[in-house]
Amino acid sequence: MPVQVERLAMFSTMLVPTDGSAGAEATIGHAIEFARTYGAAVHTLYVVDTGAEPVGIAGSDREELYAPSERRGREATIRITDRAEDADVTAAREVREGVPHQEILAYTDEHDVDLIVMGTHGRTGVDRARLGSTTERVLTLADVPVLSVRLGDDRETAAGPYEQVVIPTDGSDGAERAAETALDVAEKYDADVHVVYVVDPMPYDLEDTPRSIIGSLKEGGRKATETIATMARDRDLSVTTAVRRGEPTAELLEAASAVDADLVAMGTRGRTVGTGRLLGSTTARVVRRSSTPVLTV
């Protein structure tokens, strides 16, 4: 008898970190879309980056150094909360000092945030949170899903509805757990689901590999995609499956483009190495290169 998996993806509090740039603030559109759908509150956070604070700075010198950034943070967070409230979404804002990714993760824990919505790049500088590198650190370390939005130069990206959802899988338990969250989103939007598995030829010399091994790899892909397809059908969702062959990132991006995807949802496959965790290399590349929002779990 199949094991019934608890449906965990209920978003009630969302966090939108911002560095004050117009591009970073474009993520609020996606947060508002999710907030309306899930009945969630939206929080926004600006972090005055004091991670590289000069030695010996204190008192009035410190205030003078960081005052412009603090003002920018107040203005940025007010703009975001105003937009949320105009959309009838409950909103909260805060400006903090510290190392951006650490403060974002601390805020997430303190306020029981269950979805972080971030841009994949932002402006950099001494008095600005470095959102690009910060995003990847948050993706690697966060214990909650992160929606990454690739941002143009001060242009807002379209935000939802999410009618075409692509779910990559590698057949791992982590991929299935990520699929549960992705399917929750798909169910909320009555979206079409597209499950994709990529046979990566790089670890093998497929020209010289016996057909039995190639067939085994493809069969493994079919089983992996069918497992998630069954989970989707159990939710009465329309689903397609595909087993592709090639470089995983390129194939996944092509698969998303082929169905005009509104959302790609995949696991981070974090692994413990020393004292830190690594973001899965394919996931990291997809996040960096995808023009479609990527939900990492």
Contacts in CASP RR format, 6 or more apart in sequence:
PFRMAT RR
TARGET T0000
AUTHOR 0000-0000-0000
METHOD contacts of the structure
MODEL  1
MPVQVERLAMFSTMLVPTDGSAGAEATIGHAIEFARTYGAAVHTLYVVDT
GAEPVGIAGSDREELYAPSERRGREATIRITDRAEDADVTAAREVREGVP
HQEILAYTDEHDVDLIVMGTHGRTGVDRARLGSTTERVLTLADVPVLSVR
LGDDRETAAGPYEQVVIPTDGSDGAERAAETALDVAEKYDADVHVVYVVD
PMPYDLEDTPRSIIGSLKEGGRKATETIATMARDRDLSVTTAVRRGEPTA
ELLEAASAVDADLVAMGTRGRTVGTGRLLGSTTARVVRRSSTPVLTV
5 176 0 8 1.000
5 180 0 8 1.000
5 231 0 8 1.000
7 180 0 8 1.000
7 184 0 8 1.000
8 180 0 8 1.000
8 181 0 8 1.000
8 184 0 8 1.000
9 145 0 8 1.000
9 180 0 8 1.000
9 181 0 8 1.000
9 184 0 8 1.000
9 185 0 8 1.000
10 38 0 8 1.000
10 114 0 8 1.000
10 184 0 8 1.000
11 34 0 8 1.000
11 35 0 8 1.000
11 38 0 8 1.000
11 40 0 8 1.000
11 114 0 8 1.000
11 115 0 8 1.000
11 145 0 8 1.000
12 38 0 8 1.000
12 39 0 8 1.000
12 40 0 8 1.000
12 41 0 8 1.000
12 112 0 8 1.000
12 114 0 8 1.000
13 40 0 8 1.000
13 41 0 8 1.000
13 43 0 8 1.000
13 111 0 8 1.000
13 112 0 8 1.000
13 113 0 8 1.000
13 114 0 8 1.000
13 115 0 8 1.000
14 31 0 8 1.000
14 34 0 8 1.000
14 35 0 8 1.000
14 40 0 8 1.000
14 41 0 8 1.000
14 42 0 8 1.000
14 43 0 8 1.000
14 113 0 8 1.000
14 114 0 8 1.000
14 115 0 8 1.000
14 116 0 8 1.000
14 117 0 8 1.000
15 42 0 8 1.000
15 43 0 8 1.000
15 44 0 8 1.000
15 45 0 8 1.000
15 104 0 8 1.000
15 107 0 8 1.000
15 108 0 8 1.000
15 111 0 8 1.000
15 113 0 8 1.000
15 115 0 8 1.000
15 116 0 8 1.000
15 117 0 8 1.000
16 27 0 8 1.000
16 28 0 8 1.000
16 31 0 8 1.000
16 42 0 8 1.000
16 43 0 8 1.000
16 44 0 8 1.000
16 45 0 8 1.000
16 80 0 8 1.000
16 116 0 8 1.000
16 117 0 8 1.000
16 118 0 8 1.000
17 24 0 8 1.000
17 44 0 8 1.000
17 45 0 8 1.000
17 46 0 8 1.000
17 47 0 8 1.000
17 100 0 8 1.000
17 104 0 8 1.000
17 116 0 8 1.000
17 118 0 8 1.000
17 129 0 8 1.000
17 131 0 8 1.000
17 134 0 8 1.000
17 138 0 8 1.000
18 24 0 8 1.000
18 25 0 8 1.000
18 27 0 8 1.000
18 44 0 8 1.000
18 45 0 8 1.000
18 46 0 8 1.000
18 73 0 8 1.000
18 76 0 8 1.000
18 77 0 8 1.000
18 80 0 8 1.000
18 129 0 8 1.000
18 131 0 8 1.000
19 46 0 8 1.000
19 76 0 8 1.000
19 122 0 8 1.000
19 123 0 8 1.000
19 128 0 8 1.000
19 129 0 8 1.000
19 130 0 8 1.000
19 131 0 8 1.000
20 46 0 8 1.000
20 72 0 8 1.000
20 73 0 8 1.000
20 75 0 8 1.000
20 76 0 8 1.000
20 123 0 8 1.000
20 128 0 8 1.000
21 122 0 8 1.000
21 123 0 8 1.000
21 128 0 8 1.000
21 131 0 8 1.000
21 154 0 8 1.000
22 154 0 8 1.000
22 156 0 8 1.000
23 119 0 8 1.000
23 122 0 8 1.000
23 151 0 8 1.000
23 152 0 8 1.000
23 153 0 8 1.000
23 154 0 8 1.000
23 155 0 8 1.000
23 156 0 8 1.000
24 76 0 8 1.000
24 119 0 8 1.000
24 122 0 8 1.000
24 123 0 8 1.000
24 131 0 8 1.000
24 151 0 8 1.000
25 76 0 8 1.000
25 79 0 8 1.000
25 80 0 8 1.000
26 119 0 8 1.000
26 149 0 8 1.000
26 151 0 8 1.000
26 152 0 8 1.000
26 155 0 8 1.000
26 156 0 8 1.000
26 157 0 8 1.000
27 117 0 8 1.000
27 118 0 8 1.000
27 119 0 8 1.000
27 147 0 8 1.000
27 149 0 8 1.000
27 151 0 8 1.000
28 42 0 8 1.000
28 44 0 8 1.000
28 80 0 8 1.000
28 83 0 8 1.000
28 84 0 8 1.000
28 117 0 8 1.000
29 83 0 8 1.000
29 156 0 8 1.000
29 159 0 8 1.000
30 117 0 8 1.000
30 147 0 8 1.000
30 149 0 8 1.000
30 157 0 8 1.000
30 159 0 8 1.000
30 160 0 8 1.000
30 293 0 8 1.000
31 42 0 8 1.000
31 84 0 8 1.000
31 117 0 8 1.000
31 147 0 8 1.000
32 42 0 8 1.000
32 83 0 8 1.000
32 84 0 8 1.000
32 87 0 8 1.000
32 89 0 8 1.000
32 159 0 8 1.000
33 159 0 8 1.000
33 160 0 8 1.000
33 161 0 8 1.000
33 162 0 8 1.000
34 40 0 8 1.000
34 115 0 8 1.000
34 117 0 8 1.000
34 147 0 8 1.000
35 41 0 8 1.000
35 42 0 8 1.000
35 84 0 8 1.000
35 87 0 8 1.000
35 89 0 8 1.000
36 87 0 8 1.000
36 89 0 8 1.000
37 188 0 8 1.000
37 189 0 8 1.000
38 188 0 8 1.000
39 89 0 8 1.000
40 89 0 8 1.000
40 115 0 8 1.000
41 89 0 8 1.000
41 90 0 8 1.000
41 91 0 8 1.000
41 92 0 8 1.000
42 80 0 8 1.000
42 81 0 8 1.000
42 84 0 8 1.000
42 89 0 8 1.000
42 90 0 8 1.000
42 91 0 8 1.000
42 92 0 8 1.000
43 91 0 8 1.000
43 92 0 8 1.000
43 93 0 8 1.000
43 94 0 8 1.000
43 107 0 8 1.000
43 111 0 8 1.000
43 113 0 8 1.000
44 76 0 8 1.000
44 77 0 8 1.000
44 80 0 8 1.000
44 81 0 8 1.000
44 84 0 8 1.000
44 91 0 8 1.000
44 92 0 8 1.000
44 93 0 8 1.000
44 94 0 8 1.000
45 77 0 8 1.000
45 93 0 8 1.000
45 94 0 8 1.000
45 95 0 8 1.000
45 96 0 8 1.000
45 103 0 8 1.000
45 104 0 8 1.000
45 107 0 8 1.000
46 72 0 8 1.000
46 73 0 8 1.000
46 74 0 8 1.000
46 76 0 8 1.000
46 77 0 8 1.000
46 94 0 8 1.000
46 95 0 8 1.000
46 96 0 8 1.000
46 129 0 8 1.000
47 95 0 8 1.000
47 96 0 8 1.000
47 97 0 8 1.000
47 98 0 8 1.000
47 99 0 8 1.000
47 100 0 8 1.000
47 103 0 8 1.000
47 104 0 8 1.000
47 129 0 8 1.000
48 66 0 8 1.000
48 69 0 8 1.000
48 70 0 8 1.000
48 73 0 8 1.000
48 95 0 8 1.000
48 96 0 8 1.000
48 97 0 8 1.000
48 98 0 8 1.000
48 127 0 8 1.000
48 129 0 8 1.000
49 69 0 8 1.000
49 98 0 8 1.000
49 99 0 8 1.000
49 100 0 8 1.000
49 125 0 8 1.000
49 126 0 8 1.000
49 127 0 8 1.000
49 128 0 8 1.000
49 129 0 8 1.000
49 130 0 8 1.000
50 66 0 8 1.000
50 97 0 8 1.000
50 98 0 8 1.000
50 99 0 8 1.000
51 98 0 8 1.000
51 99 0 8 1.000
52 126 0 8 1.000
53 62 0 8 1.000
54 65 0 8 1.000
57 65 0 8 1.000
65 127 0 8 1.000
66 97 0 8 1.000
66 127 0 8 1.000
68 127 0 8 1.000
69 127 0 8 1.000
69 128 0 8 1.000
70 95 0 8 1.000
72 127 0 8 1.000
72 128 0 8 1.000
73 95 0 8 1.000
74 95 0 8 1.000
77 93 0 8 1.000
77 94 0 8 1.000
77 95 0 8 1.000
78 93 0 8 1.000
80 91 0 8 1.000
80 93 0 8 1.000
81 91 0 8 1.000
81 92 0 8 1.000
81 93 0 8 1.000
84 90 0 8 1.000
84 91 0 8 1.000
85 91 0 8 1.000
94 107 0 8 1.000
96 103 0 8 1.000
96 107 0 8 1.000
97 103 0 8 1.000
100 129 0 8 1.000
100 130 0 8 1.000
100 131 0 8 1.000
100 134 0 8 1.000
101 134 0 8 1.000
101 137 0 8 1.000
101 138 0 8 1.000
101 141 0 8 1.000
104 116 0 8 1.000
104 134 0 8 1.000
104 138 0 8 1.000
105 138 0 8 1.000
105 141 0 8 1.000
105 142 0 8 1.000
107 113 0 8 1.000
108 116 0 8 1.000
108 142 0 8 1.000
108 143 0 8 1.000
108 144 0 8 1.000
113 144 0 8 1.000
114 144 0 8 1.000
114 145 0 8 1.000
115 144 0 8 1.000
115 145 0 8 1.000
115 146 0 8 1.000
115 147 0 8 1.000
116 138 0 8 1.000
116 142 0 8 1.000
116 144 0 8 1.000
116 145 0 8 1.000
116 146 0 8 1.000
116 147 0 8 1.000
117 146 0 8 1.000
117 147 0 8 1.000
117 149 0 8 1.000
118 131 0 8 1.000
118 134 0 8 1.000
118 135 0 8 1.000
118 138 0 8 1.000
118 146 0 8 1.000
118 147 0 8 1.000
118 148 0 8 1.000
118 149 0 8 1.000
119 131 0 8 1.000
119 132 0 8 1.000
119 135 0 8 1.000
119 148 0 8 1.000
119 149 0 8 1.000
119 150 0 8 1.000
119 151 0 8 1.000
120 132 0 8 1.000
120 135 0 8 1.000
120 148 0 8 1.000
120 149 0 8 1.000
120 150 0 8 1.000
120 151 0 8 1.000
120 287 0 8 1.000
120 288 0 8 1.000
121 131 0 8 1.000
121 132 0 8 1.000
121 135 0 8 1.000
121 150 0 8 1.000
121 151 0 8 1.000
122 130 0 8 1.000
122 131 0 8 1.000
122 132 0 8 1.000
122 151 0 8 1.000
123 131 0 8 1.000
124 130 0 8 1.000
124 132 0 8 1.000
135 146 0 8 1.000
135 148 0 8 1.000
135 287 0 8 1.000
136 279 0 8 1.000
136 284 0 8 1.000
136 287 0 8 1.000
138 146 0 8 1.000
139 146 0 8 1.000
139 148 0 8 1.000
139 268 0 8 1.000
139 279 0 8 1.000
139 283 0 8 1.000
139 284 0 8 1.000
139 287 0 8 1.000
139 296 0 8 1.000
140 268 0 8 1.000
140 270 0 8 1.000
140 276 0 8 1.000
140 277 0 8 1.000
140 278 0 8 1.000
140 279 0 8 1.000
141 276 0 8 1.000
141 277 0 8 1.000
145 181 0 8 1.000
145 295 0 8 1.000
145 296 0 8 1.000
145 297 0 8 1.000
146 295 0 8 1.000
146 296 0 8 1.000
147 293 0 8 1.000
147 294 0 8 1.000
147 295 0 8 1.000
148 287 0 8 1.000
148 293 0 8 1.000
148 294 0 8 1.000
148 295 0 8 1.000
148 296 0 8 1.000
149 157 0 8 1.000
149 293 0 8 1.000
150 157 0 8 1.000
150 288 0 8 1.000
150 289 0 8 1.000
150 290 0 8 1.000
150 291 0 8 1.000
150 292 0 8 1.000
150 293 0 8 1.000
151 157 0 8 1.000
157 293 0 8 1.000
160 262 0 8 1.000
161 189 0 8 1.000
161 262 0 8 1.000
162 185 0 8 1.000
162 186 0 8 1.000
162 189 0 8 1.000
162 191 0 8 1.000
162 262 0 8 1.000
162 263 0 8 1.000
163 189 0 8 1.000
163 190 0 8 1.000
163 191 0 8 1.000
163 192 0 8 1.000
163 262 0 8 1.000
164 191 0 8 1.000
164 192 0 8 1.000
164 194 0 8 1.000
164 259 0 8 1.000
164 260 0 8 1.000
164 261 0 8 1.000
164 262 0 8 1.000
164 263 0 8 1.000
165 182 0 8 1.000
165 185 0 8 1.000
165 186 0 8 1.000
165 189 0 8 1.000
165 191 0 8 1.000
165 192 0 8 1.000
165 193 0 8 1.000
165 194 0 8 1.000
165 261 0 8 1.000
165 262 0 8 1.000
165 263 0 8 1.000
165 264 0 8 1.000
165 265 0 8 1.000
166 194 0 8 1.000
166 195 0 8 1.000
166 196 0 8 1.000
166 252 0 8 1.000
166 255 0 8 1.000
166 256 0 8 1.000
166 259 0 8 1.000
166 261 0 8 1.000
166 263 0 8 1.000
166 264 0 8 1.000
166 265 0 8 1.000
166 292 0 8 1.000
167 178 0 8 1.000
167 179 0 8 1.000
167 182 0 8 1.000
167 183 0 8 1.000
167 193 0 8 1.000
167 194 0 8 1.000
167 195 0 8 1.000
167 196 0 8 1.000
167 228 0 8 1.000
167 264 0 8 1.000
167 265 0 8 1.000
167 266 0 8 1.000
168 175 0 8 1.000
168 195 0 8 1.000
168 196 0 8 1.000
168 197 0 8 1.000
168 198 0 8 1.000
168 248 0 8 1.000
168 252 0 8 1.000
168 255 0 8 1.000
168 264 0 8 1.000
168 266 0 8 1.000
168 282 0 8 1.000
168 286 0 8 1.000
169 175 0 8 1.000
169 176 0 8 1.000
169 179 0 8 1.000
169 195 0 8 1.000
169 196 0 8 1.000
169 197 0 8 1.000
169 221 0 8 1.000
169 224 0 8 1.000
169 225 0 8 1.000
169 227 0 8 1.000
169 228 0 8 1.000
170 197 0 8 1.000
170 224 0 8 1.000
170 269 0 8 1.000
171 197 0 8 1.000
171 220 0 8 1.000
171 221 0 8 1.000
171 223 0 8 1.000
171 224 0 8 1.000
171 227 0 8 1.000
172 269 0 8 1.000
174 267 0 8 1.000
174 269 0 8 1.000
175 224 0 8 1.000
175 228 0 8 1.000
175 266 0 8 1.000
175 267 0 8 1.000
175 269 0 8 1.000
176 227 0 8 1.000
176 228 0 8 1.000
176 231 0 8 1.000
177 267 0 8 1.000
177 297 0 8 1.000
178 265 0 8 1.000
178 266 0 8 1.000
178 267 0 8 1.000
178 268 0 8 1.000
178 296 0 8 1.000
178 297 0 8 1.000
179 195 0 8 1.000
179 228 0 8 1.000
179 231 0 8 1.000
179 265 0 8 1.000
180 231 0 8 1.000
181 265 0 8 1.000
181 295 0 8 1.000
181 297 0 8 1.000
182 193 0 8 1.000
182 263 0 8 1.000
182 265 0 8 1.000
182 266 0 8 1.000
182 295 0 8 1.000
182 297 0 8 1.000
183 193 0 8 1.000
183 228 0 8 1.000
183 231 0 8 1.000
183 232 0 8 1.000
183 235 0 8 1.000
183 237 0 8 1.000
185 191 0 8 1.000
185 263 0 8 1.000
185 265 0 8 1.000
185 295 0 8 1.000
186 192 0 8 1.000
186 193 0 8 1.000
186 232 0 8 1.000
186 235 0 8 1.000
186 237 0 8 1.000
187 235 0 8 1.000
187 237 0 8 1.000
190 237 0 8 1.000
191 237 0 8 1.000
191 262 0 8 1.000
191 263 0 8 1.000
192 237 0 8 1.000
192 238 0 8 1.000
192 239 0 8 1.000
192 240 0 8 1.000
192 259 0 8 1.000
193 229 0 8 1.000
193 232 0 8 1.000
193 237 0 8 1.000
193 238 0 8 1.000
193 239 0 8 1.000
193 240 0 8 1.000
194 239 0 8 1.000
194 240 0 8 1.000
194 241 0 8 1.000
194 242 0 8 1.000
194 255 0 8 1.000
194 259 0 8 1.000
194 261 0 8 1.000
195 225 0 8 1.000
195 228 0 8 1.000
195 229 0 8 1.000
195 232 0 8 1.000
195 239 0 8 1.000
195 240 0 8 1.000
195 241 0 8 1.000
195 242 0 8 1.000
196 225 0 8 1.000
196 241 0 8 1.000
196 242 0 8 1.000
196 243 0 8 1.000
196 244 0 8 1.000
196 251 0 8 1.000
196 252 0 8 1.000
196 255 0 8 1.000
197 220 0 8 1.000
197 221 0 8 1.000
197 222 0 8 1.000
197 224 0 8 1.000
197 225 0 8 1.000
197 241 0 8 1.000
197 242 0 8 1.000
197 243 0 8 1.000
197 244 0 8 1.000
198 243 0 8 1.000
198 244 0 8 1.000
198 245 0 8 1.000
198 246 0 8 1.000
198 248 0 8 1.000
198 251 0 8 1.000
198 252 0 8 1.000
199 214 0 8 1.000
199 217 0 8 1.000
199 218 0 8 1.000
199 221 0 8 1.000
199 243 0 8 1.000
199 244 0 8 1.000
199 245 0 8 1.000
199 246 0 8 1.000
200 246 0 8 1.000
200 247 0 8 1.000
200 248 0 8 1.000
201 245 0 8 1.000
201 246 0 8 1.000
202 247 0 8 1.000
204 213 0 8 1.000
206 214 0 8 1.000
218 243 0 8 1.000
221 243 0 8 1.000
222 241 0 8 1.000
222 243 0 8 1.000
225 241 0 8 1.000
225 242 0 8 1.000
225 243 0 8 1.000
226 241 0 8 1.000
228 241 0 8 1.000
229 239 0 8 1.000
229 240 0 8 1.000
229 241 0 8 1.000
232 238 0 8 1.000
232 239 0 8 1.000
233 239 0 8 1.000
240 259 0 8 1.000
242 255 0 8 1.000
244 251 0 8 1.000
244 254 0 8 1.000
244 255 0 8 1.000
245 251 0 8 1.000
248 282 0 8 1.000
249 282 0 8 1.000
249 285 0 8 1.000
249 286 0 8 1.000
249 289 0 8 1.000
252 264 0 8 1.000
252 282 0 8 1.000
252 286 0 8 1.000
253 286 0 8 1.000
253 289 0 8 1.000
253 290 0 8 1.000
255 261 0 8 1.000
256 264 0 8 1.000
256 290 0 8 1.000
256 292 0 8 1.000
261 292 0 8 1.000
262 292 0 8 1.000
262 293 0 8 1.000
263 292 0 8 1.000
263 293 0 8 1.000
263 294 0 8 1.000
263 295 0 8 1.000
264 286 0 8 1.000
264 290 0 8 1.000
264 292 0 8 1.000
264 293 0 8 1.000
264 294 0 8 1.000
264 295 0 8 1.000
265 294 0 8 1.000
265 295 0 8 1.000
265 296 0 8 1.000
265 297 0 8 1.000
266 283 0 8 1.000
266 286 0 8 1.000
266 294 0 8 1.000
266 295 0 8 1.000
266 296 0 8 1.000
266 297 0 8 1.000
267 283 0 8 1.000
267 296 0 8 1.000
267 297 0 8 1.000
268 279 0 8 1.000
268 280 0 8 1.000
268 283 0 8 1.000
268 296 0 8 1.000
268 297 0 8 1.000
269 279 0 8 1.000
269 280 0 8 1.000
269 283 0 8 1.000
270 277 0 8 1.000
270 278 0 8 1.000
270 279 0 8 1.000
270 280 0 8 1.000
271 277 0 8 1.000
271 278 0 8 1.000
271 280 0 8 1.000
283 294 0 8 1.000
283 296 0 8 1.000
286 294 0 8 1.000
287 294 0 8 1.000
287 296 0 8 1.000
END
